[in-house]
């Protein structure tokens, strides 16, 4: 496959960050891009800039997604929409759990069931899901539910490849590490503090970097399926080992 083989793309979480960068990149290839997100004003600006087709819709709106799926045939599905929260499973609340599961995993499952069968029938298509290193590694400070949903996305991508065996439909999971987007500003509720804490002293990835990774896998030759891509800043590494002192356990019990 190449860009010339694809006519229509759907990008979720398209109003900012990786999603908006991906819309811009795919439009450069002449693909009709449906940009889906909740922020209608930002989508309107993006449409004016790129010529994309705005779809002001929440990925949790199943009725809306079903209507959209009945109106368009999608060759490239970019599952990008996602959320995170502060804290872990020991101090979270039910609403946060439900929100993360709904946006990060349930919506991806529904988008897959709605749009991918058509790809299989046409024997043409590409599903790209933005995962995270959080789906593959445990590390301090990570939100437990976020990690779990991204692990679910990984399992979905692996199993989807099995179900599509024998077709020309390709499946890719791209798992980035730290990317400079609005995610930490939303978590902290303070953009300046997020910039200072997470980006000023670090060389993070840019949204355009991930958009270029998406362009690479989608534009690869027909015989080639990049099934998994882990993308980290050069100066970031995953892994490491923590070992609790027994003395700290006794203090915690007091």
C-alpha positions in Angstrom: 0.0 0.0 0.0 0.9 3.7 -0.4 -0.8 6.9 0.3 -2.2 6.7 -3.3 -4.1 3.5 -2.3 -6.1 5.4 0.5 -8.8 8.0 -0.1 -10.4 8.6 3.4 -9.0 8.8 6.9 -10.6 9.3 10.3 -8.5 10.8 13.1 -9.8 10.9 16.6 -8.6 13.3 19.2 -8.0 15.6 16.3 -8.3 19.1 17.8 -4.8 19.3 19.3 -1.5 17.6 19.8 -0.8 14.3 18.0 -4.2 14.3 16.4 -4.0 17.7 14.9 -0.5 17.1 13.7 -1.6 13.8 12.0 -4.5 15.6 10.3 -2.0 18.1 8.8 0.4 15.4 7.7 -2.3 13.2 6.0 -3.8 16.2 4.3 -0.4 16.9 2.7 -0.7 13.5 1.0 -4.1 14.5 -0.5 -6.2 12.2 1.7 -9.7 13.3 2.7 -9.4 13.5 6.5 -12.3 13.5 8.9 -11.1 15.1 12.1 -13.1 14.0 15.1 -13.0 15.7 18.5 -15.3 17.4 21.0 -13.9 20.9 20.5 -15.9 22.3 17.6 -14.1 25.7 17.6 -10.6 24.1 17.3 -11.8 21.8 14.6 -13.2 24.7 12.6 -9.8 26.4 12.8 -8.1 23.1 11.7 -10.6 22.7 8.8 -9.9 26.3 7.7 -6.1 25.6 7.8 -6.0 22.1 6.2 -9.3 21.5 4.4 -10.1 18.6 6.7 -13.7 17.7 7.4 -14.6 18.5 11.1 -16.6 16.0 13.1 -17.5 17.5 16.4 -18.2 14.4 18.3 -17.3 12.7 21.6 -15.8 9.2 21.0 -18.1 8.0 23.8 -21.1 8.9 21.8 -22.0 5.5 20.3 -25.0 6.7 18.5 -23.0 9.5 16.8 -20.2 7.1 15.9 -22.7 4.7 14.3 -24.3 7.5 12.2 -20.8 8.5 11.1 -19.9 4.9 10.2 -23.0 4.7 8.1 -22.0 7.8 6.1 -18.4 7.3 5.3 -16.1 4.4 4.3 -12.7 4.8 6.0 -9.4 3.5 4.6 -7.2 4.7 7.4 -8.4 4.8 11.0 -6.2 6.7 13.5 -7.2 5.9 17.1 -5.6 8.7 18.9 -8.1 10.1 21.4 -7.0 9.5 25.0 -7.1 10.8 28.5 -5.1 10.4 31.7 -5.5 11.3 35.4 -3.3 11.9 38.4 -3.0 9.3 41.1 -3.3 5.6 41.1 -5.8 2.9 41.8 -5.3 3.3 45.5 -6.6 6.8 45.6 -8.8 7.3 42.5 -12.6 7.6 42.1 -15.1 5.7 40.1 -15.7 8.5 37.6 -12.0 8.7 36.7 -11.9 4.9 36.2 -15.0 5.0 34.0 -13.8 8.0 31.9 -10.4 6.4 31.2 -11.8 3.1 30.3 -14.5 4.7 28.1 -12.2 7.0 26.1 -8.9 5.0 26.0 -10.3 1.5 25.4 -14.0 1.2 25.0 -14.1 3.8 22.3 -11.3 2.2 20.4 -13.1 -1.2 20.5 -16.3 0.4 19.1 -14.4 2.4 16.4 -12.8 -0.9 15.4 -16.0 -2.8 15.2 -17.7 0.0 13.2 -15.1 0.8 10.6 -12.7 -2.1 10.2 -15.2 -4.7 8.8 -15.6 -2.4 5.8 -11.8 -2.4 5.3 -11.8 -6.2 5.4 -14.6 -6.4 2.8 -12.7 -3.9 0.5 -9.4 -5.7 1.2 -7.8 -2.4 1.8 -7.1 -0.3 4.9 -4.9 0.6 7.8 -5.7 0.8 11.6 -3.2 2.9 13.6 -3.7 3.1 17.3 -1.7 5.4 19.6 -0.8 3.4 22.6 1.9 4.3 25.2 4.9 2.9 26.8 2.6 2.8 29.9 0.9 -0.2 28.2 4.2 -2.2 28.3 6.1 -1.0 31.4 5.3 -0.2 35.0 6.9 2.9 36.5 6.5 5.2 39.5 4.0 8.0 39.1 1.9 6.3 36.4 -1.8 6.2 36.6 -2.9 2.6 37.1 -6.0 2.8 35.1 -4.2 4.6 32.2 -1.6 1.8 32.2 -4.3 -0.8 32.1 -6.2 0.8 29.3 -3.1 1.1 27.2 -2.2 -2.5 27.8 -5.7 -3.3 26.5 -5.1 -1.3 23.4 -1.9 -3.4 22.9 -3.8 -6.7 23.2 -6.5 -5.4 20.8 -3.9 -4.5 18.2 -2.2 -7.9 18.4 -5.5 -9.8 18.2 -6.8 -7.6 15.4 -3.9 -8.6 13.3 -4.9 -12.2 13.8 -8.5 -11.6 12.8 -7.4 -9.7 9.6 -5.0 -12.4 8.5 -5.2 -13.0 4.8 -6.4 -9.5 4.0 -4.5 -6.4 2.9 -5.7 -4.5 6.0 -2.7 -3.5 8.1 -2.6 -2.9 11.9 -0.1 -0.7 13.7 0.3 0.2 17.3 2.6 3.2 18.0 3.6 3.6 21.6 5.3 6.9 22.4 7.0 7.9 25.6 6.9 11.6 26.6 5.5 13.9 23.9 5.1 17.6 24.3 1.3 18.1 24.1 -1.4 19.5 26.4 -1.8 16.3 28.4 0.2 17.4 31.5 -1.4 20.9 31.4 -4.8 19.3 31.6 -3.7 17.0 34.4 -2.3 19.8 36.5 -4.7 22.5 35.5 -1.8 24.8 35.0 0.0 25.0 31.6 2.9 27.0 32.9 3.6 24.5 35.8 3.3 21.6 33.4 5.8 23.2 31.0 8.3 23.9 33.9 7.9 20.4 35.4 7.8 18.2 32.4 9.4 20.0 29.4 11.7 22.9 30.2 14.6 20.7 31.4 13.8 17.7 29.1 14.0 17.0 25.4 10.6 15.5 24.7 9.2 14.3 21.5 7.0 16.7 19.5 3.5 15.9 18.1 4.9 16.2 14.6 7.4 13.4 15.4 4.5 11.0 16.0 2.6 12.3 12.9 5.7 11.5 10.9 5.9 8.0 12.4 2.2 7.5 11.4 3.0 8.7 7.9 5.9 6.3 7.6 3.8 3.2 8.5 0.8 4.2 6.4 2.9 5.1 3.4 5.0 1.9 3.6 4.9 -0.6 0.7 1.9 -3.0 0.4 4.0 -6.0 1.5 5.1 -4.2 4.7 3.1 -4.0 8.0 4.9 -2.2 10.9 2.8 -3.9 13.6 4.5 -2.2 16.6 6.6 0.9 17.0 7.9 2.2 20.3 9.1 5.8 20.1 11.1 7.5 22.8 13.1 10.7 23.2 16.8 10.0 22.7 17.4 11.1 26.3 14.6 9.0 27.8 14.9 5.3 28.8 12.3 2.9 30.2 13.0 0.3 32.8 14.8 0.4 36.1 14.5 -1.4 39.4 13.2 -0.2 42.7 13.9 -2.1 45.9 12.2 -1.2 49.1 14.2 -1.3 52.3 12.7 -3.5 55.0 13.0 -0.6 57.4 10.6 1.5 55.4 8.0 -1.3 55.6 8.1 -1.3 59.4 7.7 2.5 59.5 4.7 2.3 57.1 3.0 -0.2 59.5 3.3 2.2 62.4 
